[in-house]
Amino acid sequence: MSQNADWASRFESALDRQIRAAEERGEFDDLPGKGKPLASDAAPYRADWWVNQVVEREHAGAYAIPPALALRKIADELTAAAAGFTSERDLRAAVDDYNERADVARKLPQEGRAVVLPRLEPDAIVEGWRARR
C-alpha cells in the first residue's frame, strides 16, 4: 500500500501540473462562485435547471413566462383584490389596458397549454374595489 502511495505522489500529469501552477498564481481566487454553496443534492433534477438560473440571475420575473400566462395573472390580481390602486381612474385604466392586451393575445397562437383570458368588466371590478375600501 505504501508503494502505491509513493508512486502516486511522484506521478503528476501535465494537466495536474497546469492546475497546480494556476492555483499557485491565484487564477482561481476570484471566480464568481467562490465561497457560495453548491446546489443541493436534495432537490430533484430538472432538465431545465439552467433556465431557472438565468431567470434568477437576470431577475426576469414575468418576462420569463408566456404572455398569455402573465396576462392571466394580471386578470386574477385585478379580480381578486385591486388593492394597489388609490383611484378609480387608475383602476379603470388598468382594466382597460388588460382587456386590450388580452384581445390581442387571444388572436395570437398560444404556446403550450391554452390559457383562458377572460374579459373583465370595469364596472364590476370597481364595485368590488369600492366595497373593500
Backbone torsions as a table, in degrees:
resi	resn	phi	psi	omega
1	MET	NA	-39.2	-179.6
2	SER	-70.0	-29.1	177.0
3	GLN	-67.0	-39.8	177.8
4	ASN	-66.4	-40.4	178.9
5	ALA	-65.3	-39.4	178.7
6	ASP	-65.1	-43.1	179.3
7	TRP	-63.9	-41.2	-179.5
8	ALA	-65.7	-35.6	-179.7
9	SER	-71.1	-27.2	179.1
10	ARG	-83.8	-24.0	-176.6
11	PHE	-87.1	127.1	175.9
12	GLU	-144.2	120.6	-178.4
13	SER	-74.8	169.1	178.8
14	ALA	-62.9	-37.0	178.5
15	LEU	-66.5	-42.7	177.1
16	ASP	-60.7	-40.1	178.8
17	ARG	-64.3	-40.3	179.7
18	GLN	-65.7	-41.2	179.3
19	ILE	-65.6	-45.7	179.6
20	ARG	-61.5	-41.9	179.4
21	ALA	-65.1	-39.8	178.6
22	ALA	-65.8	-39.5	176.3
23	GLU	-62.0	-41.9	-179.8
24	GLU	-66.2	-34.1	177.7
25	ARG	-76.4	-12.8	179.3
26	GLY	85.0	21.7	-177.4
27	GLU	-73.4	-14.2	179.0
28	PHE	-101.3	3.9	-173.8
29	ASP	-73.2	-30.0	-174.8
30	ASP	-115.2	36.0	177.2
31	LEU	-71.4	148.4	-174.4
32	PRO	-61.8	-29.3	-178.1
33	GLY	-94.3	6.3	-176.4
34	LYS	-63.8	130.6	178.5
35	GLY	84.3	-5.1	179.3
36	LYS	-96.8	146.5	-179.6
37	PRO	-71.3	153.0	174.9
38	LEU	-72.6	160.8	178.2
39	ALA	-60.5	147.1	-177.0
40	SER	-70.2	136.4	174.4
41	ASP	-77.9	-14.7	-179.1
42	ALA	-72.4	-27.5	-179.8
43	ALA	-73.3	142.4	-180.0
44	PRO	-68.2	151.0	179.4
45	TYR	-71.1	136.6	175.7
46	ARG	-124.7	136.0	-178.7
47	ALA	-65.9	-26.4	-178.3
48	ASP	-102.1	33.3	-178.4
49	TRP	-57.3	-34.8	-176.7
50	TRP	-70.2	-30.7	177.4
51	VAL	-64.7	-44.1	178.9
52	ASN	-61.4	-37.8	178.4
53	GLN	-65.7	-41.2	179.6
54	VAL	-65.0	-44.3	179.5
55	VAL	-60.5	-43.8	179.9
56	GLU	-67.0	-44.0	-177.3
57	ARG	-67.6	-39.7	-176.1
58	GLU	-90.2	-2.5	-177.0
59	HIS	52.9	48.9	-174.0
60	ALA	-70.6	-37.4	177.3
61	GLY	56.3	-125.8	-174.9
62	ALA	-67.2	-18.5	-179.0
63	TYR	-75.0	-11.3	-178.1
64	ALA	-92.1	-5.0	179.6
65	ILE	-108.9	158.3	179.2
66	PRO	-58.5	146.0	-177.0
67	PRO	-56.8	-38.3	-179.2
68	ALA	-64.3	-38.2	179.1
69	LEU	-69.2	-37.8	176.6
70	ALA	-64.2	-40.0	177.8
71	LEU	-65.6	-38.7	178.4
72	ARG	-62.5	-38.1	177.7
73	LYS	-64.5	-41.5	177.8
74	ILE	-62.2	-42.8	179.4
75	ALA	-61.7	-43.2	178.9
76	ASP	-62.9	-40.1	179.9
77	GLU	-67.9	-40.8	179.2
78	LEU	-67.3	-37.8	-179.0
79	THR	-73.1	-41.4	-173.4
80	ALA	-71.7	-52.9	-170.1
81	ALA	-127.1	-53.8	-173.0
82	ALA	54.8	29.0	-173.8
83	ALA	-74.0	-21.3	-176.2
84	GLY	-77.9	-1.2	-176.9
85	PHE	-98.7	139.4	-178.9
86	THR	-103.9	-14.6	179.5
87	SER	-136.4	152.4	179.6
88	GLU	-64.6	-36.2	-179.1
89	ARG	-62.0	-44.7	179.1
90	ASP	-63.9	-40.7	179.0
91	LEU	-64.1	-45.7	178.3
92	ARG	-62.6	-39.3	178.3
93	ALA	-64.0	-39.6	178.5
94	ALA	-65.8	-41.1	178.9
95	VAL	-66.6	-42.5	178.2
96	ASP	-63.3	-41.0	177.9
97	ASP	-62.6	-43.9	177.5
98	TYR	-60.2	-47.1	-178.0
99	ASN	-60.2	-40.8	178.4
100	GLU	-65.0	-46.0	-180.0
101	ARG	-65.9	-36.6	179.0
102	ALA	-67.9	-38.1	177.1
103	ASP	-60.6	-42.8	178.4
104	VAL	-65.9	-43.7	-177.0
105	ALA	-66.1	-32.9	178.7
106	ARG	-65.3	-27.0	-178.3
107	LYS	-83.6	-16.0	-178.7
108	LEU	-89.0	152.5	173.6
109	PRO	-66.5	137.8	-177.7
110	GLN	-93.6	147.2	176.4
111	GLU	-92.7	136.2	177.2
112	GLY	72.2	-148.1	-179.6
113	ARG	-69.0	149.7	179.3
114	ALA	-68.1	137.4	178.3
115	VAL	-115.8	123.3	-179.8
116	VAL	-79.3	124.2	178.6
117	LEU	-110.7	100.7	-177.7
118	PRO	-72.8	151.7	172.9
119	ARG	-85.6	126.5	-177.3
120	LEU	-92.5	139.7	176.4
121	GLU	-92.7	114.9	-176.9
122	PRO	-58.1	-37.9	-178.1
123	ASP	-64.3	-41.5	-180.0
124	ALA	-67.0	-40.6	179.4
125	ILE	-64.4	-42.7	-179.1
126	VAL	-66.9	-39.8	178.0
127	GLU	-61.0	-44.0	177.2
128	GLY	-63.2	-37.5	179.5
129	TRP	-66.0	-42.4	178.8
130	ARG	-64.1	-40.9	-177.9
131	ALA	-65.2	-34.6	-179.3
132	ARG	-77.5	-21.1	-179.4
133	ARG	-79.6	NA	NA
